[in-house]
Amino acid sequence: MNGSAAATSPARTSAATVADMAELLSVTSYVMGTPEEAGGSGDPSPSTALGCFLRDHRAVRHRLDMPDVSGLRSLSNGLGNVGWNLCHLLADADAELS
C-alpha cells in the first residue's frame, strides 16, 4: 500500500500494546504508537484521553454554561487505557465518577 495506511493499536481495546506495535515496526515503517526508545510516540492513550477531557470540558461550558466539570457526574463506558486515563483527569477536576 506504499504507506497509504498505517497500523496503530485498535480503538476501544487494550489488546494491542506498544510492544505489539514495535513488532510490526520490524516489518514496516508505517506504524504508530511504537515505543519512545524506538523513536516512536509511545502509548497514545494519555493524549487521546486528554482530547476527550477537553472535549467534555468545552461541551460543559457551551451547553451547561458551567465553568468546568467540577461536581458533575460522569459515567465511563469502559476502563481501557483511554477510559482509565480519562477517569483520572475527571477525578482530578473534581467530577463525580459513577
Helices and strands as residue ranges (DSSP letters): H 18-25, G 36-38, H 45-63, E 73-74, H 81-92, E 96-97
